[in-house]
Amino acid sequence: MSINVLVACGSGVATSTVVEARLNEIVSDNNLDVKLKKTSMSELEGMLSDADLVVVTSTFSKDNSKVPIISGTALLTGIGEDEFIEKFIQEIKKIEK
C-alpha cells in the first residue's frame, strides 16, 4: 500500500515542484512505496485527511494534526539535507508499520 505524501508550498507550484523532484529521487533511491502529491498551503488543511505525511516549504502549524508535518526547506537550500532525508525515511518506515 502506497504512503500518501503531500508536498505543500505557498502556491502549490514553485518550491513544491523542486521538493517533489528531490523526494522522487529519495523515494526511488530507497525503494519506498510513496505516492507524492503537490498542493498549496491554502488547500493543505482540506487535504490532510488523505495524507499520511506532509512536507512543507513554508510555515504551517497545526498542533492537533494526526498527520506528521515536516519541513522540506533543506531540500531547497541543501543545508541539513542529509538530516531531512534520514527523518523523511524514518517517518515513512513508522507509517509502514
N, C-alpha and C positions, 0 to 999 in steps of 0.2 A: 504494500500500500504506500503510495507516494505521500510524502510530507509536504504540506502546502505552506510555502513561504511567501509572504508579501514583502515587496521592496517598495518603500514609500519615500517620496521627496515632495517638495513644495508643489510642483506642477504635475508630477507623475510622468515626466518626460525626460528631463535633463540628467540630473545626477543619478536618478534611479536606473537609467539605462546603463550608465557606466558601472554602477554597483552590480546590476543584474548580470552584465557580461563577466565580471570578475567572479561572481558567485557561480555562474555556469562552469567556469574553469575549475573552481574549487570542488564543486559537486562532481564533475567528471573525473578529476584527479583522485578523488577519494571514494569513487564508486558509491555515491549516495543516491538514494531514491527520493529525489526532491523535485517538486514542481514549483517554479518561480512565477510570480505574477506582479507586475508593476501597478502602482496606484499613486494617487496624490494624497497629501496629508489630510485634505478636507474630506476625502472619501474613505480614509482608513478606518475610522471608528465603525462605520457601517459594514465593513468587510471583515472585522475581527472574528466574527462567528465562524467563518470559513477558513481561518488561518490556524496553523499550528505554531508558527513562529513569524515574527515581524522584524525586518531590518529597515531602519530609518536613516535618512541622511540629514535630518534636522531634528529639532527638539520635539518630542512627543511624550507626554506623561499621562498615563492612565493607571493610577495606583491599584485599582480594583480589577484590572485586566487579568483574565485567566491565561492569556497568551503571552509567552515571553517576548519582550521587545528589546532588541539590541541595536546599538549604533553602528552603522556601516561606514562612518566617516573615514576610518582607517584605510578603507579600500579606495578612497578618493585621494587621500594625502600620502599614503604609503607609511605614515607614522603609526606604529603599533599594528601593522598589518598581520604579522605572524601571530600576535596575541588574539586578534579578531578571528583569524582562521581557526585557531585552536578552540576558542569559545564557540564559534559557529558549529563546528563539528561536534563538540561536546553537547550542545543543545539538541542537535539532530539526533545524536545517539540516545539522549534522555527520552526524547519523544518516541523513538522507535520501540522502546521497552514497553 
